[in-house]
Amino acid sequence: MIKCFSGRLNSNVYLVYDKNEGMIIDCGCPVKEIKEMVCQLGIKVKYIVLSHGHYDHVCYIDQFVNSFPDAKLLCHTDEVAILRDMEANVSSLFGSPCVYNQEFSLLNEEDTLTVGDLSFRVLSTPGHTPGSICLLCIEKFILFTGDVLFKNGWGRTDFKGGDQGKMALSLRRLLSLDPEIIFYSGHGPISKIKYELF
């Protein structure tokens, strides 16, 4: 099951769960509502995964870490430098300059995260940021794309660490996946790969 919560600057925060295990993708909203749902469902949060390190997706990270102390906090190897740079994580742009010095467990291409009976494969998709990732669940034909791919669009590349050439390659990779895959992005509604073949 997937629950979506609205975060800072209309970012999406996801709670994904199966059986009695859960995973949270991004930390852009206050934790209270998610924590209440986790308690109601009786699930254990195994992972807090950052799709990338921009402010609107990580600004409540301390709340999440404190609320779920047994969960692993995960980001891509190449994203740590972004999180620890207030210009690159764009927190300074929004008047809340901050660096994120938490202890991260590091993800790389083709790593796999398991939640209940579901497995999520890490896809390294740089361009929006150097360590942007997507999570692909083959069992359910779903994909979490962060700010790489949106319905009718894709992430900007003009912030520090962005790379238009790498973004083009990452988009090509995602759009080569099965067209029936449903994707959940970092902003906006869900869509299917087949509808984004621009």
N, CA and C of each residue as an Amber inpcrd file, in Angstrom:
protein
   594
   0.8310000  -1.1950000   0.0000000   0.0000000   0.0000000   0.0000000
   0.8720000   1.2540000   0.0000000   0.3380000   2.3300000  -0.5650000
   1.0590000   3.5910000  -0.6700000   0.1580000   4.7170000  -0.1770000
   0.6760000   5.5100000   0.7310000  -0.0110000   6.7110000   1.1810000
   0.8680000   7.9110000   0.8640000   0.2370000   8.9790000   0.3480000
   0.9750000  10.1820000  -0.0200000   0.5900000  11.3230000   0.9140000
   1.5810000  12.0920000   1.3420000   1.3790000  13.2360000   2.2180000
   1.9660000  14.4670000   1.5440000   1.3040000  15.5960000   1.7130000
   1.7420000  16.8330000   1.0630000   2.7880000  17.5390000   1.9160000
   3.8870000  17.8980000   1.2760000   4.9930000  18.5080000   1.9950000
   5.2780000  19.9330000   1.5700000   6.4170000  20.4380000   2.0130000
   6.8580000  21.7960000   1.7170000   6.9610000  22.0000000   0.2100000
   6.5050000  23.1410000  -0.2740000   6.5240000  23.4790000  -1.6960000
   5.8180000  22.4110000  -2.5360000   4.7490000  21.8520000  -1.9640000
   3.9330000  20.8320000  -2.6450000   4.7320000  19.5810000  -3.0190000
   5.7480000  19.2870000  -2.2390000   6.4610000  18.0260000  -2.4620000
   5.6080000  16.8680000  -1.9340000   5.8760000  15.6890000  -2.4560000
   5.1830000  14.4740000  -2.0200000   6.0750000  13.6660000  -1.0880000
   5.4900000  13.2150000   0.0000000   6.1530000  12.3020000   0.9330000
   5.3360000  11.0160000   0.9300000   6.0190000   9.8800000   0.7830000
   5.3060000   8.6110000   0.6490000   5.5900000   7.6760000   1.8230000
   4.5380000   7.0200000   2.2670000   4.6510000   5.8910000   3.1830000
   4.2660000   4.6530000   2.3850000   5.1960000   3.7350000   2.2430000
   4.9770000   2.4970000   1.4920000   5.0540000   1.3480000   2.4890000
   4.0650000   0.4660000   2.4850000   4.0990000  -0.6080000   3.4670000
   3.5060000  -1.8960000   2.9110000   3.9760000  -2.9930000   3.4650000
   3.4940000  -4.3270000   3.1210000   3.6960000  -5.2150000   4.3440000
   2.6910000  -6.0310000   4.6230000   2.7140000  -6.8330000   5.8480000
   2.8720000  -5.8710000   7.0280000   3.8730000  -6.0700000   7.8500000
   4.0370000  -5.1990000   9.0270000   5.2770000  -4.3130000   8.9140000
   5.7600000  -4.0880000   7.6730000   6.9530000  -3.2740000   7.4670000
   6.6390000  -2.0740000   6.5810000   7.3870000  -0.9950000   6.8000000
   7.1610000   0.2120000   6.0290000   8.4390000   0.9200000   5.6460000
   8.3100000   1.7940000   4.6550000   9.4070000   2.6390000   4.1720000
   8.8330000   4.0260000   3.9080000   9.5490000   5.0400000   4.3260000
   9.1670000   6.4240000   4.0580000  10.1100000   6.9810000   3.0060000
   9.5340000   7.6220000   2.0010000  10.3390000   8.2340000   0.9460000
  10.2060000   9.7470000   1.0640000  11.2870000  10.3910000   1.4370000
  11.4390000  11.8320000   1.6210000  10.8330000  12.3230000   2.9310000
  11.2860000  13.5070000   3.3380000  10.9460000  14.0580000   4.6610000
  10.5240000  15.5180000   4.5360000   9.6500000  15.7980000   3.5930000
   9.2800000  17.1820000   3.3190000   8.0750000  17.6940000   4.0730000
   7.4690000  16.8850000   4.9380000   6.2860000  17.3200000   5.6940000
   6.4960000  17.0290000   7.1780000   5.7360000  17.6880000   8.0490000
   5.8200000  17.3310000   9.4700000   5.4750000  15.8580000   9.6700000
   6.1010000  15.2330000  10.6270000   6.0130000  13.7850000  10.7800000
   4.7280000  13.3270000  11.4710000   4.0180000  14.2310000  12.1290000
   2.9230000  13.8460000  13.0150000   1.8980000  12.9240000  12.3460000
   1.3840000  13.3050000  11.1840000   0.3400000  12.5150000  10.5310000
   0.8500000  11.1360000  10.1180000   2.0810000  11.0860000   9.6290000
   2.6610000   9.8070000   9.2360000   2.8690000   8.9170000  10.4490000
   3.3600000   9.4970000  11.5260000   3.5900000   8.7210000  12.7460000
   2.2850000   8.1340000  13.2680000   1.2110000   8.9270000  13.2220000
  -0.0930000   8.4320000  13.6590000  -0.5500000   7.2630000  12.8020000
  -0.3480000   7.3620000  11.4830000  -0.7640000   6.2820000  10.5920000
   0.0630000   5.0280000  10.8250000   1.3510000   5.1980000  11.0230000
   2.2240000   4.0510000  11.3050000   1.7520000   3.3290000  12.5650000
   1.4020000   4.0910000  13.5760000   0.9080000   3.4790000  14.8240000
  -0.4190000   2.7660000  14.6010000  -1.3160000   3.3840000  13.8450000
  -2.6180000   2.7680000  13.5710000  -2.4680000   1.4570000  12.8040000
  -1.5450000   1.4490000  11.8630000  -1.3450000   0.2640000  11.0230000
  -0.5250000  -0.8120000  11.7240000   0.1900000  -0.4320000  12.7700000
   1.0260000  -1.3840000  13.4840000   2.2120000  -1.8660000  12.6940000
   2.8080000  -0.9470000  11.9250000   3.9540000  -1.3450000  11.0990000
   5.2490000  -0.7800000  11.6680000   6.3340000  -1.4320000  11.3120000
   7.6690000  -0.9780000  11.6930000   8.3120000  -0.3120000  10.4830000
   8.7480000   0.9140000  10.6630000   9.4280000   1.6190000   9.5770000
  10.8840000   1.1550000   9.5180000  11.2310000   0.4900000   8.4230000
  12.5950000  -0.0170000   8.2400000  13.5390000   1.0280000   7.6600000
  13.0000000   1.8480000   6.7430000  13.8560000   2.7710000   6.0040000
  13.2160000   4.1500000   5.9150000  14.0530000   5.1550000   5.9640000
  13.7050000   6.5140000   5.5550000  14.6400000   6.8190000   4.3890000
  14.0800000   6.9110000   3.1930000  14.8910000   7.0390000   1.9840000
  14.7400000   8.4460000   1.4130000  15.8470000   9.0650000   1.0840000
  15.8250000  10.3740000   0.4490000  16.0030000  10.1980000  -1.0560000
  15.0230000  10.6680000  -1.8200000  15.1560000  10.5910000  -3.2770000
  16.2720000  11.5060000  -3.7590000  16.4720000  12.6080000  -3.0460000
  17.5720000  13.5350000  -3.2940000  17.6060000  14.5180000  -2.1240000
  18.5600000  15.4370000  -2.1440000  18.8200000  16.2360000  -0.9580000
  18.3090000  17.6550000  -0.9540000  17.3580000  17.9990000  -1.8140000
  16.8510000  19.3650000  -1.8130000  15.9440000  19.6360000  -0.6240000
  15.9850000  20.8790000  -0.1870000  15.3180000  21.3340000   1.0310000
  13.8670000  20.8840000   1.1450000  13.0940000  21.0140000   0.0570000
  11.6620000  20.7070000   0.1450000  11.3950000  19.2230000   0.3430000
  12.4150000  18.3980000   0.2110000  12.2630000  16.9540000   0.3980000
  12.9120000  16.4410000   1.6830000  13.6720000  17.3010000   2.3530000
  14.4060000  16.8240000   3.5370000  14.2670000  17.7380000   4.7530000
  13.4680000  18.8020000   4.6560000  13.5030000  19.8450000   5.6900000
  13.0180000  19.3830000   7.0660000  12.2670000  18.2750000   7.1360000
  11.8100000  17.7550000   8.4320000  12.5640000  16.4810000   8.8300000
  13.7400000  16.3370000   8.3200000  14.4920000  15.1000000   8.5090000
  14.7110000  14.7760000   9.9910000  14.9640000  15.7790000  10.8070000
  15.1930000  15.5260000  12.2370000  13.9560000  14.9150000  12.8960000
  12.7760000  15.4220000  12.5390000  11.5450000  14.8670000  13.0960000
  11.4010000  13.3860000  12.7530000  11.7060000  13.0430000  11.5160000
  11.5520000  11.6540000  11.0840000  12.5580000  10.7400000  11.7730000
  13.7860000  11.1910000  11.8600000  14.8240000  10.3830000  12.5090000
  14.5000000  10.1790000  13.9860000  14.0200000  11.2270000  14.6420000
  13.6850000  11.1110000  16.0600000  12.4450000  10.2470000  16.2860000
  11.4990000  10.2960000  15.3480000  10.2580000   9.5350000  15.4990000
  10.4380000   8.0590000  15.1810000  11.3920000   7.7500000  14.3090000
  11.6230000   6.3590000  13.9020000  13.1080000   6.0180000  14.0770000
  13.5650000   5.9490000  15.3210000  15.0060000   5.7990000  15.5790000
  15.5930000   4.4740000  15.1070000  14.7500000   3.4650000  14.8840000
  15.2700000   2.1710000  14.4210000  15.3430000   2.0760000  12.9020000
  14.8230000   3.0880000  12.2050000  14.8430000   3.0600000  10.7370000
  16.2080000   3.4990000  10.2270000  16.6480000   2.8900000   9.1400000
  17.8720000   3.3250000   8.4780000  17.5760000   4.5620000   7.6410000
  18.4170000   5.5830000   7.7790000  18.3130000   6.7940000   6.9730000
  19.2200000   6.6260000   5.7640000  18.6310000   6.6330000   4.5720000
  19.3470000   6.2420000   3.3640000  19.3660000   7.3590000   2.3210000
  20.5020000   7.5260000   1.6860000  20.6180000   8.3810000   0.5050000
  21.7190000   7.8160000  -0.3800000  21.7550000   8.2870000  -1.6170000
  22.7980000   7.8270000  -2.5340000  24.1590000   8.3650000  -2.1080000
  25.1810000   7.6020000  -2.3860000  26.5530000   7.9930000  -2.0520000
  26.8810000   9.3980000  -2.5410000  26.4300000   9.7280000  -3.7590000
  26.7790000  11.0050000  -4.3730000  25.9280000  12.1700000  -3.8730000
  25.0010000  11.9060000  -2.9540000  24.1150000  12.9700000  -2.4830000
  24.5310000  13.5590000  -1.1490000  25.4530000  12.9290000  -0.4640000
  25.8570000  13.4130000   0.8570000  26.4060000  14.8360000   0.7650000
  27.2060000  15.1090000  -0.2430000  27.7930000  16.4470000  -0.3920000
  26.7160000  17.5030000  -0.6300000  25.6470000  17.1430000  -1.3200000
  24.5390000  18.0740000  -1.5490000  23.8410000  18.3950000  -0.2330000
  23.5770000  17.3720000   0.5530000  22.8940000  17.5560000   1.8280000
  23.6840000  18.4480000   2.7760000  24.9830000  18.4380000   2.6540000
  25.8460000  19.1770000   3.5770000  26.3170000  20.5190000   3.0160000
  25.6450000  20.9740000   1.9650000  25.9730000  22.2480000   1.3210000
  24.6800000  23.0530000   1.2050000  24.5440000  24.1570000   1.9600000
  23.2630000  24.8820000   2.0100000  22.9170000  25.5560000   0.6920000
  23.9070000  25.7960000  -0.1600000  23.6010000  26.3260000  -1.4880000
  23.0870000  25.2040000  -2.3900000  23.7610000  24.0560000  -2.3410000
  23.3680000  22.9370000  -3.2030000  22.0390000  22.3220000  -2.7780000
  21.7550000  22.2900000  -1.4650000  20.4710000  21.7160000  -1.0390000
  19.3430000  22.7450000  -1.1030000  19.6540000  23.9340000  -1.5620000
  18.7620000  25.0770000  -1.8320000  18.0190000  25.5720000  -0.5920000
  18.4420000  25.1710000   0.5970000  17.7980000  25.7040000   1.8000000
  18.0460000  27.2030000   1.9320000  19.2190000  27.6730000   1.5170000
  19.5180000  29.1040000   1.5960000  18.6180000  29.9060000   0.6640000
  18.2330000  29.3150000  -0.4540000  17.3680000  29.9830000  -1.4220000
  15.9970000  30.2870000  -0.8380000  15.5460000  29.4390000   0.1020000
  14.2230000  29.6010000   0.6840000  14.2620000  30.2180000   2.0830000
  15.3920000  30.8340000   2.4110000  15.4800000  31.5750000   3.6520000
  15.6460000  30.7360000   4.9030000  15.9920000  29.4670000   4.7320000
  16.1960000  28.5770000   5.8810000  17.5090000  27.8260000   5.7230000
  18.6340000  28.5580000   5.6700000  19.9120000  27.8820000   5.4070000
  20.2050000  26.7930000   6.4250000  20.5250000  25.6270000   5.9240000
  20.7260000  24.4710000   6.8000000  21.6160000  23.4590000   6.1120000
  22.4220000  22.7790000   6.9050000  23.1530000  21.6180000   6.4020000
  22.6540000  20.4010000   7.1680000  22.6890000  19.2600000   6.5210000
  22.1560000  18.0330000   7.1020000  23.3160000  17.0830000   7.3590000
  23.6650000  16.9650000   8.6470000  24.8450000  16.1940000   9.0480000
  24.4870000  14.8710000   9.7100000  23.2920000  14.3760000   9.4310000
  22.8960000  13.1020000  10.0120000  23.7990000  11.9760000   9.5020000
  23.7200000  10.8480000  10.1940000  24.4610000   9.6680000   9.7500000
  23.6230000   8.9360000   8.7000000  24.1100000   8.9300000   7.4900000
  23.3900000   8.2980000   6.3980000  23.9780000   6.9240000   6.0890000
  23.0950000   5.9620000   5.8280000  23.5180000   4.7170000   5.1990000
  23.4580000   4.9640000   3.6970000  24.4470000   4.4760000   2.9810000
  24.6070000   4.8930000   1.5940000  24.0840000   3.8610000   0.6070000
  23.4140000   4.3670000  -0.4110000  22.8500000   3.5370000  -1.4740000
  23.6540000   3.7170000  -2.7470000  23.6620000   2.6670000  -3.5460000
  24.2970000   2.7030000  -4.8590000  23.4170000   1.9690000  -5.8630000
  23.7500000   2.1340000  -7.1200000  23.0300000   1.4830000  -8.2100000
  22.8400000  -0.0120000  -7.9510000  21.6030000  -0.4680000  -8.1470000
  21.2320000  -1.8780000  -8.0470000  21.1380000  -2.4050000  -6.6180000
  21.3360000  -1.5660000  -5.6130000  21.0190000  -2.0120000  -4.2500000
  19.5280000  -2.3380000  -4.1760000  19.1520000  -3.2020000  -3.2580000
  17.7560000  -3.6090000  -3.1130000  17.3010000  -3.4080000  -1.6740000
  16.1220000  -2.8310000  -1.5210000  15.4850000  -2.6570000  -0.2180000
  14.2380000  -3.5250000  -0.1800000  14.0330000  -4.2510000   0.9110000
  12.8560000  -5.0960000   1.0290000  11.9140000  -4.5320000   2.0900000
  10.6330000  -4.5340000   1.7410000   9.5660000  -4.0930000   2.6480000
   8.4820000  -5.1490000   2.5760000   8.3350000  -5.9320000   3.6380000
   7.4090000  -7.0610000   3.5810000   7.8460000  -8.0080000   2.4810000
   6.9100000  -8.3030000   1.5570000   7.2320000  -9.1830000   0.4260000
   7.6390000  -8.4050000  -0.8150000   7.8290000  -7.1180000  -0.6840000
   8.1690000  -6.2750000  -1.8320000   9.6580000  -5.9610000  -1.8390000
  10.2140000  -5.8610000  -3.0220000  11.6110000  -5.4630000  -3.1680000
  11.6920000  -4.2330000  -4.0640000  12.5610000  -3.3110000  -3.6740000
  12.7270000  -2.0560000  -4.3950000  14.1730000  -1.9390000  -4.8520000
  14.3480000  -1.8290000  -6.1480000  15.6870000  -1.7320000  -6.7280000
  16.0650000  -0.2680000  -6.9000000  17.2610000   0.0810000  -6.4570000
  17.7480000   1.4500000  -6.5530000  18.2840000   1.7010000  -7.9650000
  17.7570000   2.7420000  -8.5910000  18.2520000   3.1950000  -9.8890000
  18.9490000   4.5340000  -9.6870000  20.1910000   4.6100000 -10.0550000
  20.9230000   5.8720000  -9.9810000  20.5280000   6.7230000 -11.1800000
  19.9330000   7.8970000 -10.9100000  19.4080000   8.7380000 -11.9930000
  19.8470000  10.1860000 -11.7910000  21.1290000  10.4710000 -11.9630000
  21.6320000  11.8270000 -11.7320000  21.1180000  12.8150000 -12.7770000
  21.2660000  14.0800000 -12.4370000  20.8600000  15.1490000 -13.3430000
  20.2090000  16.2830000 -12.5850000  19.1370000  15.9820000 -11.8900000
  18.5260000  16.9860000 -11.0070000  19.5070000  17.3080000  -9.8840000
  20.0810000  16.2810000  -9.3010000  21.2190000  16.3710000  -8.3860000
  22.1360000  15.1940000  -8.7110000  23.3780000  15.2180000  -8.2290000
  24.3020000  14.1220000  -8.5540000  23.8490000  12.7630000  -8.0380000
  23.1470000  12.7390000  -6.8880000  22.7640000  11.4690000  -6.2890000
  21.2760000  11.2100000  -6.2880000  20.5580000  11.7930000  -7.2340000
  19.1300000  11.5010000  -7.3410000  18.9210000  10.0200000  -7.6320000
  17.9280000   9.4260000  -6.9630000  17.6310000   8.0130000  -7.2000000
  16.1490000   7.8240000  -7.4810000  15.8530000   6.6990000  -8.1240000
  14.4870000   6.2040000  -8.2710000  14.4450000   4.8170000  -7.6500000
  13.2650000   4.4170000  -7.2180000  13.0680000   3.1030000  -6.6140000
  12.0410000   2.3350000  -7.4240000  12.4430000   1.1860000  -7.9310000
  11.5930000   0.3810000  -8.8060000  11.1540000  -0.8870000  -8.0900000
   9.8380000  -1.0850000  -8.0090000   9.2740000  -2.2990000  -7.4210000
   8.6610000  -3.1380000  -8.5340000   9.3430000  -4.2060000  -8.8990000
   8.8900000  -5.0520000  -9.9970000   7.6040000  -5.7820000  -9.6360000
   7.4750000  -6.2170000  -8.3790000   6.2890000  -7.0000000  -7.9840000
   4.9920000  -6.2310000  -8.2220000   5.0390000  -4.9220000  -8.0200000
   3.8270000  -4.1020000  -8.1390000   3.8310000  -3.1960000  -9.3660000
   4.9060000  -3.2540000 -10.1550000   4.9900000  -2.4180000 -11.3600000
   4.8790000  -0.9380000 -11.0180000   5.5910000  -0.5290000  -9.9640000
   5.5680000   0.8740000  -9.5750000   6.9920000   1.4180000  -9.4630000
   7.0910000   2.7220000  -9.6010000   8.3780000   3.4050000  -9.6120000
   8.2250000   4.7280000  -8.8700000   9.1470000   5.0130000  -7.9610000
   9.1990000   6.3080000  -7.2920000  10.3280000   7.1090000  -7.9330000
   9.9970000   8.2900000  -8.4580000  10.9520000   9.0040000  -9.3110000
  11.5310000  10.2720000  -8.6960000  11.1470000  10.6220000  -7.4620000
  11.6760000  11.8580000  -6.8950000  11.4080000  13.0300000  -7.8290000
  12.4300000  13.8660000  -8.0300000  12.2750000  15.0120000  -8.9290000
  12.9530000  14.7760000 -10.2720000  13.1040000  13.5120000 -10.6550000
  13.6530000  13.2240000 -11.9810000  12.5470000  13.3120000 -13.0270000
  11.4770000  12.5840000 -12.8210000  10.3800000  12.5410000 -13.7890000
   9.0670000  12.8910000 -13.1070000   8.3260000  13.8120000 -13.7170000
   6.9940000  14.1930000 -13.2610000   5.9780000  13.8360000 -14.3360000
   4.7000000  13.8970000 -13.9840000   3.6610000  13.8560000 -15.0030000
   3.8080000  15.1190000 -15.8570000   4.0360000  14.9260000 -17.1260000
   4.1970000  16.0350000 -18.0820000   5.4260000  16.9010000 -17.8180000
   6.4800000  16.3110000 -17.2910000   7.6700000  17.1240000 -17.0990000
   8.7890000  16.3910000 -16.3880000   9.8260000  17.1450000 -16.0530000
  10.9820000  16.5690000 -15.3800000  11.6480000  17.6430000 -14.5250000
  12.5890000  17.2230000 -13.7060000  13.2120000  18.1230000 -12.7510000
  14.1610000  19.1210000 -13.3950000  14.2810000  20.2680000 -12.7780000
  15.1810000  21.3090000 -13.2790000  16.6320000  20.9290000 -13.0150000
  17.5230000  21.5440000 -13.7640000  18.9470000  21.1990000 -13.6470000
  19.8160000  22.4310000 -13.4090000  19.1970000  23.5540000 -13.0680000
  19.9600000  24.7920000 -12.9570000  20.4150000  25.1100000 -11.5360000
  20.0850000  24.2490000 -10.5600000  20.6320000  24.4310000  -9.2310000
  22.0430000  23.8430000  -9.1780000  22.8010000  24.2210000  -8.1610000
  24.1470000  23.6930000  -7.9820000  24.1050000  22.1680000  -7.9310000
  24.9390000  21.5250000  -8.7370000  24.9690000  20.0670000  -8.7920000
  24.1140000  19.4920000  -9.9020000  23.2610000  20.3170000 -10.5090000
  22.4430000  19.8280000 -11.6180000  23.2670000  19.6620000 -12.8870000
  22.8120000  18.7820000 -13.7660000  23.5430000  18.4980000 -15.0050000
  22.5390000  18.0950000 -16.0750000  22.3720000  18.9530000 -17.0680000
  21.3650000  18.7090000 -18.0920000  21.6590000  17.4570000 -18.9110000
  22.9390000  17.2280000 -19.2190000  23.3030000  16.0450000 -19.9970000
  22.9940000  14.7570000 -19.2480000  23.3190000  14.7220000 -17.9540000
  23.0250000  13.5310000 -17.1570000  21.5220000  13.3470000 -16.9820000
  20.7980000  14.4640000 -16.8580000  19.3430000  14.3580000 -16.7440000
  18.7470000  13.7280000 -17.9960000  19.2390000  14.1160000 -19.1500000
  18.7370000  13.5410000 -20.4000000  18.9470000  12.0270000 -20.4300000
  20.1050000  11.5760000 -19.9740000  20.3850000  10.1390000 -19.9400000
  19.4880000   9.4280000 -18.9290000  19.2620000  10.0610000 -17.7830000
  18.4030000   9.4500000 -16.7610000  16.9600000   9.3470000 -17.2510000
  16.4730000  10.3890000 -17.9160000  15.1160000  10.3480000 -18.4610000
  14.9900000   9.2660000 -19.5230000  16.0050000   9.1540000 -20.3530000
  15.9810000   8.1110000 -21.3890000  15.9130000   6.7310000 -20.7390000
  16.6420000   6.5700000 -19.6510000  16.6220000   5.2850000 -18.9490000
  15.2270000   4.9790000 -18.4000000  14.6130000   5.9540000 -17.7320000
  13.2960000   5.7230000 -17.1560000  12.2430000   5.4690000 -18.2270000
  12.3270000   6.2210000 -19.3080000  11.3140000   6.0830000 -20.3500000
  11.4980000   4.8210000 -21.1820000  12.6090000   4.1060000 -20.9670000
  12.8090000   2.8200000 -21.6400000  12.2520000   1.6530000 -20.8250000
  11.7820000   1.9550000 -19.6000000  11.1860000   0.9070000 -18.7820000
   9.8290000   0.5060000 -19.3430000   9.2690000  -0.5510000 -18.7950000
   7.9660000  -1.0150000 -19.2610000   6.9540000   0.1330000 -19.2390000
   6.2730000   0.3890000 -20.3530000   5.3670000   1.5350000 -20.4260000
   4.1850000   1.4810000 -19.4700000   3.8850000   0.2840000 -18.9270000
   2.7490000   0.1540000 -18.0220000   3.1020000   0.4470000 -16.5640000
   4.3800000   0.7090000 -16.2940000   4.7800000   1.0290000 -14.9170000
   4.1390000   2.3380000 -14.4750000   3.5410000   2.3160000 -13.2950000
   2.9670000   3.5190000 -12.6790000   4.0610000   4.1920000 -11.8580000
   4.2130000   5.5070000 -12.0540000   5.2410000   6.1740000 -11.2600000
   4.6570000   7.2600000 -10.3640000   5.3220000   7.3820000  -9.2050000
   4.9670000   8.3370000  -8.1650000   6.1190000   9.3180000  -8.0460000
   5.8590000  10.5650000  -8.3480000   6.9510000  11.5390000  -8.4030000
   7.0290000  12.3960000  -7.1420000   8.0620000  13.2210000  -7.0900000
   8.2860000  14.0790000  -5.9360000   7.3560000  15.2640000  -5.8550000
   6.6820000  15.5810000  -6.9520000   5.6760000  16.6360000  -7.0010000
   4.6020000  16.2030000  -7.9890000   3.3660000  16.5310000  -7.6900000
   2.2980000  16.2900000  -8.6430000   1.7170000  14.8930000  -8.5690000
   0.8080000  14.5850000  -9.5180000   0.0690000  13.3240000  -9.4850000
   0.8510000  12.1580000 -10.0610000   0.2780000  10.9670000  -9.8910000
   0.8780000   9.7700000 -10.4730000   0.6290000   9.7460000 -11.9770000
   1.4020000   8.9380000 -12.6690000   1.2240000   8.7610000 -14.1070000
   1.7850000   7.4000000 -14.4840000   1.7590000   7.0950000 -15.7610000
   2.3880000   5.8890000 -16.2880000   3.4890000   6.2800000 -17.2620000
   4.4980000   5.4280000 -17.3380000   5.6110000   5.6940000 -18.2460000
   5.1030000   5.9570000 -19.6560000   4.1170000   5.2190000 -20.1120000
   3.6540000   5.3230000 -21.4960000   3.0540000   6.6920000 -21.8170000
   2.6460000   7.4270000 -20.7990000   2.0650000   8.7450000 -21.0320000
   3.1080000   9.8440000 -21.0780000   4.3640000   9.5030000 -20.8080000
   5.4180000  10.5180000 -20.7100000   6.4520000  10.3770000 -21.8080000
   6.1210000   9.7280000 -22.8810000   7.0860000   9.5280000 -23.9690000
   7.1580000  10.7580000 -24.8470000   7.6510000  11.8500000 -24.2340000
   7.7490000  13.1250000 -24.9410000   8.9480000  13.1160000 -25.8820000
